[in-house]
Amino acid sequence: MKIGIVGGTGREGRGLAVRWAKAGHGVFIGSRDAQRGRDKAAEFSEEFGITLQGGDNDSACKYGDLIVVTVPYSAHRPTFESIRSRVGNKVIIDITVPLQPPKIRSVNLPEGQSAALEARALLDDDARLVAALHHISSEHLSDPSYVFDCDVLVCGDDQDARAEVIGIVADLGLRGVDAGVLRNSIALESLTPVLLHINRRYKSVGSGIRVTGIPETE
Ligand SMILES: NC(=O)c1ccc[n+]([C@@H]2O[C@H](COP(=O)([O-])OP(=O)(O)OC[C@H]3O[C@@H](n4cnc5c(N)ncnc54)[C@H](OP(=O)(O)O)[C@@H]3O)[C@@H](O)[C@H]2O)c1
């Protein structure tokens, strides 16, 4: 699959890019600044022995069969406004958590109730938005030898899009779990500040969520 990462120059973008590229996918690192996108793609490629492409966020949207948005919440609205005419009916994964620094260990419900619901409101009706990966630390993603023991909760209003995302998440070395409609992103995004608290309390790098009581094979 070809995957375009909007804001792919950052921490999550780096970790997603290396794991997906090592799994055989084509990955494009997008940035507000095309040269920065190219430079970061070259840097990550050399660091991990992979081949990435890079450029601006528009080009990432054009390149990707699947688009992933990895920007801070403060950049979320302008980023979705800038790509809304570029995404068509492609599946978009929004990993944004609406943290409100400096209180990042306390739940912040944004005006639209979740970042993903706010993104959905900005997009055209045929856009297929899925929210996922809120609980996966960039440090673990960026270490290809790290073996995950947590799950990725995946929500969105299009069941086929959720299934597609669960499939691509497996190529990161993670089990995706269908977590229902996009409105459930309120709960998913809200768990991240809880995990950030747990990380500090127990001195862990990236605590995660594991769903029990479901068939392992599904
Ligand atoms: N880091 C984690 O462990 C983690 C885990 C789970 C979820 N998340 C969520 O994932 C998202 C990305 O996190 P991250 O740590 O990867 O973020 P980051 O490294 O701070 O930023 C990612 C990229 O966003 C772009 N960006 C930054 N400020 C911007 C602005 N004002 N306007 C437009 N673009 C801007 C930058 O790309 P350019 O300058 O190249 O455009 C930057 O490289 C966040 O919403 C975060 O809550 C993070």
Ligand as a Chemical Component Dictionary entry (heavy atoms), coordinates in Angstrom:
data_LIG
# 
_chem_comp.id                   LIG 
_chem_comp.type                 NON-POLYMER 
_chem_comp.pdbx_formal_charge   0 
_chem_comp.three_letter_code    LIG 
# 
loop_
_chem_comp_atom.comp_id 
_chem_comp_atom.atom_id 
_chem_comp_atom.alt_atom_id 
_chem_comp_atom.type_symbol 
_chem_comp_atom.charge 
_chem_comp_atom.model_Cartn_x 
_chem_comp_atom.model_Cartn_y 
_chem_comp_atom.model_Cartn_z 
_chem_comp_atom.pdbx_ordinal 
LIG N1  N1  N 0  4.385  11.371 20.364 1  
LIG C1  C1  C 0  3.675  10.337 20.810 2  
LIG O1  O1  O 0  4.197  9.415  21.471 3  
LIG C2  C2  C 0  2.189  10.256 20.493 4  
LIG C3  C3  C 0  1.495  9.092  20.810 5  
LIG C4  C4  C 0  0.151  8.976  20.443 6  
LIG C5  C5  C 0  -0.489 10.034 19.804 7  
LIG N2  N2  N 1  0.215  11.171 19.540 8  
LIG C6  C6  C 0  -0.474 12.262 18.856 9  
LIG O2  O2  O 0  0.040  12.295 17.559 10 
LIG C7  C7  C 0  0.083  13.639 17.076 11 
LIG C8  C8  C 0  1.491  13.923 16.579 12 
LIG O3  O3  O 0  2.387  13.772 17.661 13 
LIG P1  P1  P 0  3.948  13.955 17.436 14 
LIG O4  O4  O 0  4.586  13.711 18.731 15 
LIG O5  O5  O -1 4.384  13.217 16.234 16 
LIG O6  O6  O 0  3.993  15.535 17.102 17 
LIG P2  P2  P 0  5.218  16.459 16.752 18 
LIG O7  O7  O 0  6.437  15.626 16.512 19 
LIG O8  O8  O 0  5.308  17.535 17.765 20 
LIG O9  O9  O 0  4.729  17.182 15.397 21 
LIG C9  C9  C 0  4.465  16.433 14.229 22 
LIG C10 C10 C 0  4.529  17.364 13.037 23 
LIG O10 O10 O 0  3.434  18.255 13.034 24 
LIG C11 C11 C 0  3.791  19.413 12.282 25 
LIG N3  N3  N 0  3.419  20.618 13.018 26 
LIG C12 C12 C 0  3.894  21.037 14.202 27 
LIG N4  N4  N 0  3.340  22.215 14.542 28 
LIG C13 C13 C 0  2.515  22.535 13.539 29 
LIG C14 C14 C 0  1.673  23.654 13.290 30 
LIG N5  N5  N 0  1.549  24.641 14.170 31 
LIG N6  N6  N 0  0.952  23.655 12.151 32 
LIG C15 C15 C 0  1.045  22.634 11.259 33 
LIG N7  N7  N 0  1.862  21.551 11.440 34 
LIG C16 C16 C 0  2.569  21.521 12.578 35 
LIG C17 C17 C 0  5.297  19.400 12.108 36 
LIG O11 O11 O 0  5.589  19.095 10.753 37 
LIG P3  P3  P 0  6.160  20.204 9.726  38 
LIG O12 O12 O 0  6.782  21.296 10.515 39 
LIG O13 O13 O 0  7.166  19.428 8.959  40 
LIG O14 O14 O 0  4.994  20.628 8.937  41 
LIG C18 C18 C 0  5.734  18.297 13.023 42 
LIG O15 O15 O 0  6.902  17.621 12.596 43 
LIG C19 C19 C 0  -0.354 14.524 18.238 44 
LIG O16 O16 O 0  -1.692 14.902 18.058 45 
LIG C20 C20 C 0  -0.197 13.626 19.448 46 
LIG O17 O17 O 0  -1.116 13.935 20.469 47 
LIG C21 C21 C 0  1.540  11.300 19.847 48 
# 
loop_
_chem_comp_bond.comp_id 
_chem_comp_bond.atom_id_1 
_chem_comp_bond.atom_id_2 
_chem_comp_bond.value_order 
_chem_comp_bond.pdbx_ordinal 
LIG N1  C1  SING 1  
LIG C1  O1  DOUB 2  
LIG C1  C2  SING 3  
LIG C2  C3  SING 4  
LIG C2  C21 DOUB 5  
LIG C3  C4  DOUB 6  
LIG C4  C5  SING 7  
LIG C5  N2  DOUB 8  
LIG N2  C6  SING 9  
LIG N2  C21 SING 10 
LIG C6  O2  SING 11 
LIG C6  C20 SING 12 
LIG O2  C7  SING 13 
LIG C7  C8  SING 14 
LIG C7  C19 SING 15 
LIG C8  O3  SING 16 
LIG O3  P1  SING 17 
LIG P1  O4  DOUB 18 
LIG P1  O5  SING 19 
LIG P1  O6  SING 20 
LIG O6  P2  SING 21 
LIG P2  O7  DOUB 22 
LIG P2  O8  SING 23 
LIG P2  O9  SING 24 
LIG O9  C9  SING 25 
LIG C9  C10 SING 26 
LIG C10 O10 SING 27 
LIG C10 C18 SING 28 
LIG O10 C11 SING 29 
LIG C11 N3  SING 30 
LIG C11 C17 SING 31 
LIG N3  C12 SING 32 
LIG N3  C16 SING 33 
LIG C12 N4  DOUB 34 
LIG N4  C13 SING 35 
LIG C13 C14 SING 36 
LIG C13 C16 DOUB 37 
LIG C14 N5  SING 38 
LIG C14 N6  DOUB 39 
LIG N6  C15 SING 40 
LIG C15 N7  DOUB 41 
LIG N7  C16 SING 42 
LIG C17 O11 SING 43 
LIG C17 C18 SING 44 
LIG O11 P3  SING 45 
LIG P3  O12 DOUB 46 
LIG P3  O13 SING 47 
LIG P3  O14 SING 48 
LIG C18 O15 SING 49 
LIG C19 O16 SING 50 
LIG C19 C20 SING 51 
LIG C20 O17 SING 52 
# 
